[in-house]
Protein backbone atom coordinates (compact mmCIF):
# COMPACT_ATOMS: atom_id res chain seq x y z
CA UNK A 1 0.00 0.00 0.00
CA UNK A 2 2.82 2.39 0.91
CA UNK A 3 4.57 1.54 -2.36
CA UNK A 4 1.41 2.36 -4.32
CA UNK A 5 1.13 5.72 -2.54
CA UNK A 6 4.78 6.52 -3.27
CA UNK A 7 4.40 5.49 -6.92
CA UNK A 8 1.29 7.62 -7.34
CA UNK A 9 2.93 10.62 -5.65
CA UNK A 10 5.87 10.26 -8.06
CA UNK A 11 3.43 10.21 -10.98
CA UNK A 12 1.82 13.41 -9.64
CA UNK A 13 5.24 15.06 -9.39
CA UNK A 14 6.07 13.95 -12.94
CA UNK A 15 2.75 15.30 -14.21
CA UNK A 16 3.37 18.65 -12.48
CA UNK A 17 6.86 18.83 -13.98
CA UNK A 18 5.42 17.97 -17.37
CA UNK A 19 2.84 20.73 -16.97
CA UNK A 20 5.48 23.24 -15.93
CA UNK A 21 8.05 22.50 -18.65
CA UNK A 22 5.96 21.52 -21.66
CA UNK A 23 6.69 23.08 -25.03
CA UNK A 24 4.61 26.11 -25.79
CA UNK A 25 2.48 25.42 -28.83
CA UNK A 26 -0.39 27.94 -28.75
CA UNK A 27 -2.93 25.59 -30.37
CA UNK A 28 -2.34 22.62 -28.05
CA UNK A 29 -1.28 24.35 -24.86
CA UNK A 30 -4.77 24.76 -23.41
CA UNK A 31 -5.83 21.21 -24.27
CA UNK A 32 -2.64 19.68 -22.88
CA UNK A 33 -2.86 21.75 -19.71
CA UNK A 34 -6.40 20.59 -19.07
CA UNK A 35 -5.42 16.97 -19.71
CA UNK A 36 -2.46 17.18 -17.35
CA UNK A 37 -4.55 18.89 -14.68
CA UNK A 38 -7.18 16.16 -15.04
CA UNK A 39 -4.46 13.52 -14.70
CA UNK A 40 -3.10 15.25 -11.58
CA UNK A 41 -6.58 15.36 -10.04
CA UNK A 42 -7.10 11.66 -10.84
CA UNK A 43 -3.76 10.70 -9.29
CA UNK A 44 -4.43 12.79 -6.17
CA UNK A 45 -7.77 11.01 -5.78
CA UNK A 46 -5.93 7.68 -6.01
CA UNK A 47 -3.47 8.82 -3.34
CA UNK A 48 -6.35 9.75 -1.05
CA UNK A 49 -8.02 6.37 -1.66
CA UNK A 50 -4.76 4.50 -0.96
CA UNK A 51 -4.24 6.45 2.26
CA UNK A 52 -7.76 5.59 3.45
CA UNK A 53 -7.20 1.90 2.66
CA UNK A 54 -3.85 2.04 4.46
CA UNK A 55 -5.46 3.59 7.55
CA UNK A 56 -8.15 0.88 7.59
CA UNK A 57 -5.53 -1.87 7.31
CA UNK A 58 -3.37 -0.30 10.03
CA UNK A 59 -6.37 -0.11 12.38
CA UNK A 60 -7.19 -3.74 11.64
CA UNK A 61 -3.59 -4.80 12.32
CA UNK A 62 -3.57 -2.87 15.62
CA UNK A 63 -6.78 -4.66 16.61
CA UNK A 64 -5.22 -8.06 15.83
CA UNK A 65 -2.09 -7.20 17.84
CA UNK A 66 -4.20 -6.11 20.82
CA UNK A 67 -6.21 -9.32 20.61
CA UNK A 68 -3.07 -11.46 20.41
CA UNK A 69 -1.58 -9.65 23.41
CA UNK A 70 -4.73 -10.32 25.41
CA UNK A 71 -4.55 -14.03 24.53
CA UNK A 72 -0.86 -14.16 25.48
CA UNK A 73 -1.59 -12.60 28.87
CA UNK A 74 -4.46 -15.02 29.45
CA UNK A 75 -2.24 -17.97 28.50
CA UNK A 76 0.51 -16.75 30.84
CA UNK A 77 -2.03 -16.35 33.64
CA UNK A 78 -3.27 -19.93 33.20
CA UNK A 79 0.32 -21.20 33.01
CA UNK A 80 1.15 -19.41 36.27
CA UNK A 81 -1.89 -20.98 37.94
CA UNK A 82 -0.88 -24.43 36.66
CA UNK A 83 2.71 -23.98 37.84
CA UNK A 84 1.55 -23.05 41.34
CA UNK A 85 -0.85 -25.99 41.65
CA UNK A 86 -0.32 -28.59 44.35
CA UNK A 87 -1.83 -32.03 44.63
CA UNK A 88 -2.17 -34.32 47.62
CA UNK A 89 -0.70 -37.82 47.45
CA UNK A 90 -0.69 -40.66 49.87
CA UNK A 91 2.78 -41.70 50.96
CA UNK A 92 4.00 -45.23 51.80
CA UNK A 93 3.21 -44.73 55.43
CA UNK A 94 -0.38 -43.86 54.62
CA UNK A 95 0.12 -40.20 55.37
CA UNK A 96 -1.06 -37.56 52.86
CA UNK A 97 1.58 -35.21 51.43
CA UNK A 98 1.29 -32.04 49.38
CA UNK A 99 3.26 -32.40 46.16
CA UNK A 100 3.83 -29.67 43.63
CA UNK A 101 3.07 -30.60 40.03
CA UNK A 102 5.88 -30.44 37.46
CA UNK A 103 6.32 -27.01 35.91
CA UNK A 104 4.76 -26.25 32.55
CA UNK A 105 6.89 -24.43 29.96
CA UNK A 106 5.32 -22.58 27.06
CA UNK A 107 6.86 -22.87 23.63
CA UNK A 108 7.52 -19.52 21.98
C-alpha positions in Angstrom: 0.0 0.0 0.0 2.8 2.4 0.9 4.6 1.5 -2.4 1.4 2.4 -4.3 1.1 5.7 -2.5 4.8 6.5 -3.3 4.4 5.5 -6.9 1.3 7.6 -7.3 2.9 10.6 -5.7 5.9 10.3 -8.1 3.4 10.2 -11.0 1.8 13.4 -9.6 5.2 15.1 -9.4 6.1 13.9 -12.9 2.7 15.3 -14.2 3.4 18.6 -12.5 6.9 18.8 -14.0 5.4 18.0 -17.4 2.8 20.7 -17.0 5.5 23.2 -15.9 8.0 22.5 -18.7 6.0 21.5 -21.7 6.7 23.1 -25.0 4.6 26.1 -25.8 2.5 25.4 -28.8 -0.4 27.9 -28.7 -2.9 25.6 -30.4 -2.3 22.6 -28.1 -1.3 24.4 -24.9 -4.8 24.8 -23.4 -5.8 21.2 -24.3 -2.6 19.7 -22.9 -2.9 21.7 -19.7 -6.4 20.6 -19.1 -5.4 17.0 -19.7 -2.5 17.2 -17.4 -4.6 18.9 -14.7 -7.2 16.2 -15.0 -4.5 13.5 -14.7 -3.1 15.2 -11.6 -6.6 15.4 -10.0 -7.1 11.7 -10.8 -3.8 10.7 -9.3 -4.4 12.8 -6.2 -7.8 11.0 -5.8 -5.9 7.7 -6.0 -3.5 8.8 -3.3 -6.3 9.7 -1.0 -8.0 6.4 -1.7 -4.8 4.5 -1.0 -4.2 6.4 2.3 -7.8 5.6 3.4 -7.2 1.9 2.7 -3.9 2.0 4.5 -5.5 3.6 7.5 -8.1 0.9 7.6 -5.5 -1.9 7.3 -3.4 -0.3 10.0 -6.4 -0.1 12.4 -7.2 -3.7 11.6 -3.6 -4.8 12.3 -3.6 -2.9 15.6 -6.8 -4.7 16.6 -5.2 -8.1 15.8 -2.1 -7.2 17.8 -4.2 -6.1 20.8 -6.2 -9.3 20.6 -3.1 -11.5 20.4 -1.6 -9.6 23.4 -4.7 -10.3 25.4 -4.6 -14.0 24.5 -0.9 -14.2 25.5 -1.6 -12.6 28.9 -4.5 -15.0 29.5 -2.2 -18.0 28.5 0.5 -16.8 30.8 -2.0 -16.4 33.6 -3.3 -19.9 33.2 0.3 -21.2 33.0 1.1 -19.4 36.3 -1.9 -21.0 37.9 -0.9 -24.4 36.7 2.7 -24.0 37.8 1.6 -23.0 41.3 -0.8 -26.0 41.6 -0.3 -28.6 44.3 -1.8 -32.0 44.6 -2.2 -34.3 47.6 -0.7 -37.8 47.5 -0.7 -40.7 49.9 2.8 -41.7 51.0 4.0 -45.2 51.8 3.2 -44.7 55.4 -0.4 -43.9 54.6 0.1 -40.2 55.4 -1.1 -37.6 52.9 1.6 -35.2 51.4 1.3 -32.0 49.4 3.3 -32.4 46.2 3.8 -29.7 43.6 3.1 -30.6 40.0 5.9 -30.4 37.5 6.3 -27.0 35.9 4.8 -26.2 32.5 6.9 -24.4 30.0 5.3 -22.6 27.1 6.9 -22.9 23.6 7.5 -19.5 22.0 
